[in-house]
Amino acid sequence: MKFQWLLPSFLSVFLLAGAAEAARLQSWRFDASENRLYITTDGGVQPKAQLIFNPTRLVIDLPGTSLGSPSTNKPLSGAIESVRVGQFDNNTTRIVVELRDGFTLDPQQVKFRGISPSEWTVDLPTPVRAGTQNSVSEPGGQRLSVESSAPAAQSGEATVVQNVQVTADGFLVRTSGGRPQINFQQSRAGDIATLDIEGATLAPGAGGQQPQTNGKHGIDKIEVRQLPTDPPVTRVTLRMKSSNAQWRASSNSGGVVLSPGGTSPPMLTRSQPVPVSRPAQGTLARVQSIDLASNGTQLVVRTDRQVSYTSGWDQASKAYWIRVASSSLAGQIPQLDANSPVSFTASQEDADTVVIWVQPRSGVQVGRVTRQSPQLLSLQLRSSASAQSPLTRDPNPQPLPRRTLGAGDLPQASNRRIVVAIDPGHGGRDPGAVGIGGIQEKEIVLDISYQVARILEQQGVQAVMTRTDDSEIDLEPRVSLASRVNASLFVSIHANAINMSRPDISGIETYYFDSGQDLARVIHASILDGTGATDRRVRQARFYVLRKSSMPSVLLEVGFVTGAEDAARLSDPAYRSQMAASIARGILVYLQQR
């Protein structure tokens, strides 16, 4: 999905969506040991909160959100009596945290944090006897401030990225403010490493200049950019000349150190549970458990507080590693049997770093690490069969029927072949839209793009792809490649998405900006004719790859991965081949008409 291109019009789209696009409360959980409430919706929401007294209760309203299930009342022990969740009105879900008689809260200590627009935590102070607190004693209520921001860094100060400096041992991403919260991953091929600094913004003027590496430490290029996310994330990407080096990242109060090299993984034999040999230290987070979940499709790491982590592949052992900073092991790691999808081990790498090594068994693919909650990291696992069967490429695809267009029907250029740039959207750490059954846009569109390029080549048209593997590529290089090869057309292929609660929405959309209108209409008609997909019209839009390209350009949305009909069809290799043939036919018809 084209999230990063929609920002200028996001607000207007949201306002027009209305009640039909209402979010749904997916889950809620109250952790009594931490006095923390977790709220997750399937769409963005801005909570409103009020502390009401006599009796004391915290009322949290989720506007534009439906419960979709009966009201619930969870009794609790201690000063908090219960948590009630119900549908307050047709457009509002209400959560009420009820205190026992005689207890109250300090409203100044109730902390709301927006992990993302759809994930919130509410930290409550320890309730006290009403007579021991002077801040509130009368009936009535007090509205609470709800901040839609990332969790504060450990020092409580916002992180600002100043610049990237070359050092004798690697690179320093210099920051000001709090200690950076980081996520670091290196691609399986080893040629790209990505550092995300959570809750960080670029200093004024820092985004316009990219650091020069001059080939230092084997790095060909460093890119620094602000991601269009809320809360903010600053991303630093290392593009390497070779894939031999294993890079690491560590944060301190002055920034993030990036350095080549790493430790060798331990032998991943798991005949006995791994005991924890180091007691937790008061200043460190505790890695409480590491185990499989969701029927073996996730490796879950649970900590007692939010942590920074880095992850990547070790090229020698082909093992995946996760390093948890400022942490210590606590508890025991369970023993896994031979049928488990992975083997793994964990150790205290140094005084304040826990390293987890994961070795996938034959037929298992490791995805990426995601933060499901402030204290939960999840590594996605998929069997090769389930991961690849929807995306298996036919080694002998059927070419476009020559009865429709033969090689002799193609326009002839005097001294060159016709070149078409095919742009599979997203890639690498950017999966694009993720839909029903976990299908990912980046995989769907890469398969379709491969087949489109192959058909064009069979018909005498040179096809150049902006990416041919699971690589992350910014928008500008995609457009630049099309210009460098002097492409006649630019065709960007994507898959669409909407709220997961709207599986009824399916269909294709085709976008153009200026000179691509005729190309858009021809390809769109060919897809409708070749696939029978639902028509969601040809539209004009200001997407970067359309505005910045110098040739007729279109952006195709080949279906909704969140739509029940489209997701099932896009998961079918035969349908993707049908879609590819329809796109290629449209391109060839357009060229024939010119």
C-alpha positions as CSV (number, residue, x, y, z in Angstrom):
1,M,0.0,0.0,0.0
2,K,1.2,3.5,-0.7
3,F,1.1,4.9,2.9
4,Q,4.1,7.2,2.4
5,W,2.5,8.9,-0.5
6,L,-0.9,9.6,1.1
7,L,0.2,11.9,3.9
8,P,-1.0,15.3,2.3
9,S,-4.5,14.0,1.8
10,F,-4.8,11.6,4.8
11,L,-6.9,14.0,6.9
12,S,-9.4,14.6,4.2
13,V,-9.7,10.9,3.5
14,F,-10.2,10.2,7.1
15,L,-12.9,12.8,7.5
16,L,-14.8,11.5,4.5
17,A,-14.7,7.9,5.6
18,G,-17.3,8.5,8.3
19,A,-19.0,5.9,10.4
20,A,-18.6,3.2,7.7
21,E,-14.9,3.1,8.4
22,A,-15.3,2.9,12.2
23,A,-12.6,1.2,14.1
24,R,-13.2,-1.9,16.2
25,L,-11.8,-2.6,19.7
26,Q,-9.7,-5.7,18.9
27,S,-8.4,-6.4,22.4
28,W,-7.9,-4.9,25.9
29,R,-6.0,-6.2,28.9
30,F,-5.4,-4.9,32.4
31,D,-2.1,-6.0,34.0
32,A,-2.8,-5.7,37.7
33,S,0.9,-6.2,38.6
34,E,1.8,-3.0,36.8
35,N,-1.5,-1.1,37.0
36,R,-1.4,-0.8,33.2
37,L,-4.2,-1.0,30.7
38,Y,-3.4,-2.2,27.1
39,I,-5.9,-1.1,24.3
40,T,-5.7,-2.3,20.7
41,T,-8.0,-1.3,17.9
42,D,-8.0,-2.2,14.2
43,G,-7.9,1.4,13.1
44,G,-6.6,4.7,14.4
45,V,-8.4,6.2,17.4
46,Q,-7.8,9.2,19.8
47,P,-8.9,8.3,23.3
48,K,-10.7,10.8,25.6
49,A,-10.3,10.3,29.3
50,Q,-11.9,11.6,32.5
51,L,-11.3,10.9,36.1
52,I,-14.6,11.0,38.0
53,F,-14.8,11.1,41.8
54,N,-17.2,9.9,44.6
55,P,-16.8,7.1,43.8
56,T,-13.5,7.3,41.9
57,R,-13.4,5.8,38.4
58,L,-11.3,6.4,35.3
59,V,-13.5,6.7,32.2
60,I,-11.9,6.2,28.8
61,D,-13.9,6.8,25.7
62,L,-12.8,5.6,22.2
63,P,-14.7,7.8,19.7
64,G,-15.5,6.2,16.3
65,T,-15.0,2.7,17.8
66,S,-17.4,-0.2,18.1
67,L,-17.1,-3.0,20.6
68,G,-18.6,-5.7,18.3
69,S,-19.2,-8.0,21.3
70,P,-21.2,-8.0,24.5
71,S,-20.2,-5.8,27.4
72,T,-17.7,-7.3,29.8
73,N,-16.9,-6.7,33.5
74,K,-13.6,-8.1,34.8
75,P,-13.5,-8.2,38.6
76,L,-10.1,-7.5,40.2
77,S,-8.7,-7.8,43.7
78,G,-7.1,-4.9,45.6
79,A,-7.8,-1.2,45.4
80,I,-9.0,-1.5,41.7
81,E,-12.3,-3.2,41.9
82,S,-13.0,-4.0,38.3
83,V,-12.6,-3.0,34.6
84,R,-15.8,-2.7,32.6
85,V,-16.0,-2.4,28.8
86,G,-19.2,-1.6,26.9
87,Q,-20.7,0.3,24.0
88,F,-21.6,3.8,25.3
89,D,-23.4,4.9,22.2
90,N,-23.5,4.0,18.5
91,N,-20.1,5.6,17.9
92,T,-18.2,5.2,21.2
93,T,-16.7,2.3,23.1
94,R,-16.3,3.1,26.8
95,I,-13.8,1.5,29.3
96,V,-14.3,2.2,33.0
97,V,-11.7,1.4,35.6
98,E,-13.6,1.3,38.9
99,L,-11.9,1.8,42.3
100,R,-13.1,0.4,45.6
101,D,-14.8,2.6,48.1
102,G,-12.3,4.8,50.0
103,F,-9.6,4.8,47.3
104,T,-8.7,7.4,44.8
105,L,-6.0,8.3,42.2
106,D,-3.8,11.3,41.6
107,P,-5.0,12.5,38.1
108,Q,-1.6,14.0,37.4
109,Q,0.0,10.6,37.5
110,V,-2.3,8.9,35.0
111,K,-0.1,8.4,31.9
112,F,-1.5,7.7,28.4
113,R,0.9,6.7,25.7
114,G,0.2,6.2,22.0
115,I,2.5,3.3,20.8
116,S,0.8,3.8,17.4
117,P,-2.6,5.3,16.4
118,S,-4.2,1.9,17.1
119,E,-2.2,0.8,20.2
120,W,-2.4,2.6,23.6
121,T,-1.3,2.0,27.1
122,V,-2.6,3.7,30.3
123,D,-0.4,3.6,33.4
124,L,-2.2,4.2,36.6
125,P,-0.5,5.3,39.9
126,T,-1.0,3.1,42.9
127,P,-4.4,4.0,44.4
128,V,-4.3,5.6,47.9
129,R,-6.8,6.1,50.6
130,A,-8.9,9.1,49.9
131,G,-8.0,10.8,53.2
132,T,-4.3,10.7,52.4
133,Q,-4.5,12.8,49.2
134,N,-5.3,16.5,49.0
135,S,-5.4,17.0,45.3
136,V,-9.1,16.1,44.8
137,S,-11.8,15.7,47.4
138,E,-15.0,17.1,45.9
139,P,-17.5,15.4,43.6
140,G,-17.1,16.0,39.9
141,G,-14.5,15.1,37.4
142,Q,-11.3,16.1,35.8
143,R,-10.4,15.7,32.1
144,L,-7.0,14.1,31.5
145,S,-4.5,14.9,28.8
146,V,-4.0,12.1,26.2
147,E,-0.8,12.5,24.3
148,S,-0.5,10.7,21.0
149,S,3.2,10.3,21.1
150,A,5.8,7.6,21.3
151,P,6.9,6.3,24.7
152,A,9.4,8.7,26.2
153,A,13.1,7.7,26.0
154,Q,14.7,6.5,29.1
155,S,15.8,10.0,30.1
156,G,12.4,11.5,29.5
157,E,13.8,13.8,26.7
158,A,12.8,13.6,23.1
159,T,15.5,12.2,20.7
160,V,16.8,14.4,17.9
161,V,19.1,13.0,15.2
162,Q,21.8,15.6,14.5
163,N,24.1,13.9,11.9
164,V,26.1,10.8,11.0
165,Q,29.9,10.9,11.5
166,V,32.5,8.5,10.1
167,T,34.8,7.1,12.9
168,A,37.8,4.9,12.9
169,D,35.7,1.9,14.0
170,G,32.5,2.6,12.1
171,F,29.9,5.3,12.2
172,L,28.3,7.5,14.9
173,V,24.7,8.6,14.5
174,R,24.9,11.6,16.8
175,T,21.8,12.5,18.7
176,S,20.6,14.9,21.4
177,G,18.0,14.3,24.1
178,G,17.3,11.0,25.6
179,R,19.1,7.7,25.0
180,P,17.9,6.5,21.6
181,Q,15.5,3.5,21.5
182,I,16.7,1.5,18.4
183,N,15.7,-1.3,16.2
184,F,18.5,-2.6,13.9
185,Q,18.3,-5.3,11.2
186,Q,20.6,-6.5,8.5
187,S,19.2,-8.2,5.4
188,R,19.6,-11.9,4.9
189,A,21.8,-11.2,1.9
190,G,23.9,-9.0,4.2
191,D,24.0,-6.1,1.7
192,I,21.6,-3.7,3.5
193,A,21.4,-2.8,7.2
194,T,18.6,-0.6,8.6
195,L,18.6,1.3,11.9
196,D,15.3,2.7,13.1
197,I,15.4,5.2,16.0
198,E,12.0,5.2,17.6
199,G,10.4,8.5,18.6
200,A,13.2,10.4,17.0
201,T,13.1,13.4,14.6
202,L,15.7,14.9,12.3
203,A,17.3,18.2,13.4
204,P,16.4,21.1,11.1
205,G,18.4,20.9,8.0
206,A,19.7,17.4,8.7
207,G,17.3,15.7,6.3
208,G,18.5,17.6,3.2
209,Q,22.1,16.3,3.3
210,Q,23.1,12.7,3.1
211,P,26.4,11.7,4.7
212,Q,29.4,10.9,2.4
213,T,31.1,7.6,3.2
214,N,33.8,7.6,0.5
215,G,33.7,3.8,0.7
216,K,34.8,3.8,4.3
217,H,34.3,0.4,6.2
218,G,32.9,-1.1,2.9
219,I,29.8,1.1,3.0
220,D,28.8,2.4,-0.4
221,K,26.1,4.8,0.7
222,I,24.3,5.9,3.9
223,E,20.8,7.3,3.7
224,V,19.1,9.2,6.5
225,R,15.4,10.0,6.4
226,Q,12.3,10.7,8.5
227,L,9.7,8.1,8.1
228,P,6.1,9.3,7.6
229,T,4.9,7.6,10.8
230,D,3.2,8.5,14.1
231,P,5.0,8.3,16.5
232,P,8.1,9.5,14.5
233,V,10.9,7.2,13.4
234,T,14.2,8.3,11.9
235,R,15.7,5.6,9.6
236,V,19.4,5.2,8.8
237,T,20.1,2.8,5.9
238,L,23.6,1.3,5.2
239,R,24.1,0.1,1.6
240,M,27.2,-2.1,1.4
241,K,29.7,-2.8,-1.3
242,S,29.8,-6.5,-0.3
243,S,27.8,-8.7,2.0
244,N,30.7,-10.1,4.0
245,A,30.5,-7.9,7.1
246,Q,28.1,-8.4,10.0
247,W,27.2,-5.0,11.5
248,R,26.1,-4.2,15.0
249,A,24.4,-1.2,16.7
250,S,24.5,0.0,20.2
251,S,23.0,3.2,21.8
252,N,24.2,5.5,24.5
253,S,23.2,9.0,25.7
254,G,25.1,10.6,22.8
255,G,23.9,8.6,19.9
256,V,24.1,5.2,18.2
257,V,27.4,3.5,17.3
258,L,27.3,1.4,14.1
259,S,30.3,-1.0,13.8
260,P,31.3,-4.0,11.7
261,G,32.0,-7.4,13.2
262,G,30.1,-9.5,15.7
263,T,30.4,-12.6,17.8
264,S,30.1,-16.1,16.6
265,P,26.8,-17.8,17.5
266,P,26.8,-20.6,20.1
267,M,26.0,-24.1,19.0
268,L,22.2,-24.3,18.8
269,T,21.8,-27.7,20.6
270,R,18.9,-27.8,23.0
271,S,19.0,-31.1,24.8
272,Q,18.4,-29.4,28.1
273,P,16.7,-26.2,29.2
274,V,19.1,-23.3,29.3
275,P,19.4,-22.0,32.9
276,V,19.8,-18.4,33.7
277,S,23.2,-17.8,35.3
278,R,23.1,-14.1,35.9
279,P,20.8,-12.3,38.3
280,A,18.9,-9.3,37.1
281,Q,20.3,-6.0,37.9
282,G,18.1,-3.1,39.1
283,T,19.1,-0.8,36.3
284,L,18.5,-3.5,33.6
285,A,15.4,-4.7,31.9
286,R,14.6,-8.4,32.6
287,V,14.1,-10.8,29.7
288,Q,11.4,-12.9,31.5
289,S,10.7,-15.5,28.9
290,I,11.4,-16.7,25.3
291,D,9.0,-19.2,23.9
292,L,6.9,-20.2,20.9
293,A,3.3,-19.0,20.5
294,S,0.4,-18.9,18.1
295,N,0.8,-22.6,17.1
296,G,4.5,-22.2,16.4
297,T,4.2,-19.2,14.1
298,Q,5.8,-16.7,16.5
299,L,8.9,-16.7,18.7
300,V,7.9,-14.4,21.6
301,V,10.3,-12.5,23.8
302,R,8.8,-11.0,26.9
303,T,10.5,-8.3,29.0
304,D,9.5,-6.4,32.1
305,R,9.8,-3.0,30.4
306,Q,10.3,-1.5,27.0
307,V,13.7,-2.3,25.5
308,S,15.8,-1.5,22.5
309,Y,16.8,-4.4,20.2
310,T,18.8,-5.1,17.1
311,S,18.5,-8.1,14.8
312,G,19.9,-9.6,11.7
313,W,21.4,-12.7,10.0
314,D,24.8,-14.2,10.7
315,Q,26.2,-15.1,7.3
316,A,28.4,-17.9,8.5
317,S,25.9,-19.9,10.5
318,K,22.8,-18.8,8.7
319,A,21.3,-18.1,12.1
320,Y,19.1,-15.1,13.0
321,W,20.1,-13.1,16.0
322,I,18.3,-10.7,18.3
323,R,20.2,-8.5,20.7
324,V,18.3,-6.9,23.6
325,A,20.1,-3.9,25.0
326,S,20.3,-2.9,28.7
327,S,18.9,-6.2,29.8
328,S,19.6,-9.4,31.7
329,L,18.2,-12.9,31.6
330,A,15.6,-13.9,34.2
331,G,13.8,-17.3,34.4
332,Q,14.4,-20.4,32.2
333,I,14.2,-20.9,28.5
334,P,11.9,-23.9,27.7
335,Q,13.2,-27.0,26.0
336,L,11.9,-27.5,22.5
337,D,11.3,-30.9,20.9
338,A,12.6,-32.0,17.4
339,N,9.3,-31.0,15.8
340,S,9.6,-27.3,16.8
341,P,10.0,-25.0,13.8
342,V,13.2,-23.5,15.2
343,S,15.9,-24.2,17.7
344,F,17.2,-21.3,19.7
345,T,19.5,-20.3,22.6
346,A,20.1,-17.2,24.7
347,S,23.0,-15.9,26.7
348,Q,24.2,-12.9,28.5
349,E,26.6,-11.6,25.9
350,D,28.0,-8.9,28.1
351,A,27.1,-7.1,31.3
352,D,24.0,-5.5,29.9
353,T,23.2,-7.3,26.6
354,V,21.1,-10.5,26.0
355,V,21.6,-12.2,22.7
356,I,19.2,-14.7,21.3
357,W,20.3,-17.0,18.4
358,V,17.5,-18.6,16.3
359,Q,18.2,-21.4,13.8
360,P,15.2,-22.2,11.5
361,R,14.8,-25.8,10.7
362,S,14.4,-27.1,7.2
363,G,11.3,-25.7,5.5
364,V,10.9,-22.8,7.9
365,Q,11.3,-19.1,7.1
366,V,12.1,-16.4,9.6
367,G,10.2,-13.1,9.1
368,R,11.0,-9.9,11.0
369,V,10.8,-8.8,14.6
370,T,7.8,-6.6,15.5
371,R,6.9,-4.9,18.8
372,Q,3.5,-6.2,19.7
373,S,3.4,-4.2,23.0
374,P,6.0,-2.2,25.0
375,Q,7.1,-5.5,26.7
376,L,6.6,-8.0,23.9
377,L,8.8,-8.7,20.9
378,S,7.6,-11.2,18.3
379,L,9.6,-12.9,15.5
380,Q,7.4,-14.2,12.7
381,L,7.9,-17.8,11.6
382,R,6.4,-19.4,8.5
383,S,6.8,-22.8,6.9
384,S,8.2,-22.6,3.4
385,A,5.1,-24.4,2.1
386,S,2.7,-21.8,3.5
387,A,5.0,-18.9,2.7
388,Q,6.0,-19.9,-0.8
389,S,3.0,-21.8,-2.2
390,P,1.0,-18.6,-2.8
391,L,4.0,-17.1,-4.5
392,T,5.4,-20.0,-6.5
393,R,6.4,-18.7,-9.9
394,D,5.5,-21.0,-12.8
395,P,8.8,-22.0,-14.4
396,N,7.0,-22.3,-17.7
397,P,4.5,-19.5,-17.8
398,Q,2.1,-19.2,-20.7
399,P,3.2,-16.3,-22.9
400,L,0.7,-13.7,-24.1
401,P,-1.3,-15.3,-26.9
402,R,0.4,-14.3,-30.2
403,R,-3.0,-14.1,-31.8
404,T,-3.6,-10.9,-29.9
405,L,-0.2,-9.3,-30.5
406,G,2.6,-10.7,-32.5
407,A,6.1,-9.5,-32.5
408,G,5.5,-7.9,-35.9
409,D,2.6,-5.8,-34.5
410,L,4.9,-4.0,-32.0
411,P,6.0,-0.5,-32.9
412,Q,9.5,-0.4,-34.3
413,A,12.0,2.1,-33.0
414,S,14.8,3.2,-35.4
415,N,17.9,2.6,-33.3
416,R,16.8,1.1,-30.0
417,R,14.5,-1.4,-28.4
418,I,11.4,-0.2,-26.5
419,V,12.1,-0.2,-22.8
420,V,9.4,-0.4,-20.1
421,A,10.3,0.1,-16.4
422,I,8.4,-2.3,-14.1
423,D,8.3,-1.1,-10.4
424,P,7.3,-3.7,-7.8
425,G,6.3,-1.6,-4.8
426,H,7.9,-1.8,-1.3
427,G,10.4,-4.5,-0.4
428,G,12.8,-5.4,2.3
429,R,11.8,-4.1,5.7
430,D,8.8,-2.4,4.1
431,P,6.3,-5.1,3.5
432,G,3.6,-2.7,2.2
433,A,0.1,-3.8,3.0
434,V,-0.4,-6.9,5.1
435,G,-3.7,-8.6,4.6
436,I,-5.9,-11.6,5.3
437,G,-3.8,-14.7,6.2
438,G,-0.7,-12.6,6.5
439,I,-0.2,-12.1,2.8
440,Q,2.3,-9.3,2.1
441,E,2.0,-6.8,-0.7
442,K,5.7,-6.8,-1.4
443,E,5.7,-10.5,-2.2
444,I,2.5,-10.4,-4.3
445,V,3.6,-7.6,-6.5
446,L,7.2,-8.9,-7.0
447,D,5.7,-12.2,-8.4
448,I,3.3,-10.3,-10.7
449,S,6.1,-7.9,-11.8
450,Y,8.4,-10.8,-12.7
451,Q,5.8,-12.3,-14.9
452,V,4.9,-9.0,-16.6
453,A,8.6,-8.5,-17.4
454,R,8.9,-12.0,-18.7
455,I,5.9,-11.6,-21.0
456,L,7.1,-8.3,-22.3
457,E,10.6,-9.7,-23.1
458,Q,8.9,-12.6,-25.0
459,Q,7.1,-10.1,-27.1
460,G,10.3,-8.2,-28.0
461,V,10.0,-5.3,-25.4
462,Q,12.9,-4.8,-23.0
463,A,11.7,-4.8,-19.4
464,V,13.8,-3.3,-16.6
465,M,12.7,-4.0,-13.0
466,T,13.4,-1.5,-10.2
467,R,13.9,-4.4,-7.8
468,T,14.4,-8.1,-8.5
469,D,14.5,-9.4,-5.0
470,D,13.3,-8.5,-1.5
471,S,15.3,-5.3,-1.3
472,E,14.2,-2.0,0.2
473,I,14.4,0.9,-2.3
474,D,13.4,4.5,-1.8
475,L,11.2,6.3,-4.2
476,E,13.7,8.5,-5.9
477,P,16.0,5.6,-7.1
478,R,13.0,3.9,-8.7
479,V,12.3,7.0,-10.8
480,S,16.0,7.6,-11.5
481,L,16.5,4.1,-12.8
482,A,13.6,4.6,-15.3
483,S,15.3,7.8,-16.6
484,R,18.8,6.2,-16.8
485,V,17.5,3.3,-19.0
486,N,15.5,5.8,-21.1
487,A,12.3,3.9,-20.5
488,S,9.3,4.7,-22.7
489,L,6.8,3.8,-19.9
490,F,6.9,3.4,-16.1
491,V,4.5,0.9,-14.5
492,S,4.4,0.7,-10.7
493,I,2.6,-2.4,-9.3
494,H,1.0,-2.4,-5.8
495,A,-1.7,-4.1,-3.8
496,N,-4.3,-2.1,-1.9
497,A,-5.6,-2.3,1.7
498,I,-8.2,-0.9,3.9
499,N,-9.4,-1.5,7.5
500,M,-9.3,-5.3,8.3
501,S,-12.9,-5.0,9.4
502,R,-13.9,-4.3,5.8
503,P,-13.3,-7.6,3.9
504,D,-16.2,-6.7,1.7
505,I,-14.1,-4.2,-0.2
506,S,-12.2,-5.6,-3.2
507,G,-11.3,-4.4,-6.7
508,I,-8.7,-2.7,-8.8
509,E,-7.7,0.9,-9.1
510,T,-5.3,2.6,-11.6
511,Y,-3.6,5.9,-11.0
512,Y,-2.0,8.5,-13.2
513,F,-0.8,12.0,-12.7
514,D,-0.3,13.8,-16.1
515,S,0.9,12.1,-19.3
516,G,-0.1,8.6,-18.1
517,Q,-3.9,9.0,-18.5
518,D,-4.2,7.0,-21.8
519,L,-1.8,4.3,-20.5
520,A,-3.9,4.0,-17.3
521,R,-7.1,3.6,-19.2
522,V,-5.7,0.9,-21.5
523,I,-4.1,-1.2,-18.8
524,H,-7.1,-0.8,-16.5
525,A,-9.5,-2.0,-19.2
526,S,-7.2,-4.9,-20.0
527,I,-7.2,-6.0,-16.4
528,L,-11.0,-5.8,-16.1
529,D,-11.3,-7.9,-19.3
530,G,-8.7,-10.4,-18.4
531,T,-9.5,-11.0,-14.7
532,G,-13.1,-10.0,-14.1
533,A,-12.0,-8.0,-11.1
534,T,-14.3,-5.3,-9.6
535,D,-13.8,-1.9,-11.2
536,R,-12.8,0.8,-8.7
537,R,-12.0,3.2,-11.6
538,V,-9.1,5.1,-13.1
539,R,-8.0,8.0,-10.8
540,Q,-5.6,10.9,-10.9
541,A,-3.2,11.2,-8.0
542,R,0.0,13.0,-7.0
543,F,2.1,10.0,-6.0
544,Y,5.9,10.7,-6.1
545,V,6.7,8.1,-8.7
546,L,4.0,9.5,-11.0
547,R,4.9,13.2,-10.5
548,K,8.7,12.7,-10.8
549,S,8.8,10.4,-13.8
550,S,9.6,11.9,-17.2
551,M,7.7,9.3,-19.2
552,P,4.0,8.2,-19.2
553,S,3.6,6.5,-15.8
554,V,0.9,4.6,-13.9
555,L,0.5,3.0,-10.5
556,L,-1.7,-0.1,-10.4
557,E,-3.5,-1.4,-7.4
558,V,-4.1,-5.1,-8.3
559,G,-6.5,-5.8,-5.5
560,F,-7.1,-5.4,-1.8
561,V,-5.1,-7.8,0.4
562,T,-7.7,-7.0,3.1
563,G,-10.6,-7.9,0.9
564,A,-12.0,-11.5,1.2
565,E,-12.4,-11.9,-2.5
566,D,-9.1,-10.2,-3.6
567,A,-7.0,-11.8,-0.9
568,A,-8.1,-15.3,-1.9
569,R,-7.4,-14.6,-5.6
570,L,-4.1,-12.9,-5.1
571,S,-3.0,-15.9,-3.0
572,D,-3.6,-18.1,-6.1
573,P,-0.6,-18.4,-8.4
574,A,-2.9,-19.0,-11.4
575,Y,-4.7,-15.7,-10.7
576,R,-1.5,-13.8,-10.4
577,S,-0.4,-15.2,-13.7
578,Q,-3.7,-14.0,-15.1
579,M,-3.2,-10.6,-13.7
580,A,0.3,-10.4,-15.0
581,A,-0.8,-11.4,-18.5
582,S,-3.6,-8.7,-18.4
583,I,-1.2,-6.0,-17.4
584,A,1.3,-7.0,-20.1
585,R,-1.4,-7.1,-22.7
586,G,-2.5,-3.5,-21.7
587,I,1.1,-2.3,-22.0
588,L,1.5,-3.9,-25.4
589,V,-1.8,-2.6,-26.7
590,Y,-0.8,0.9,-25.6
591,L,2.6,0.6,-27.4
592,Q,0.9,-0.7,-30.5
593,Q,-1.4,2.3,-30.6
594,R,1.5,4.7,-30.4
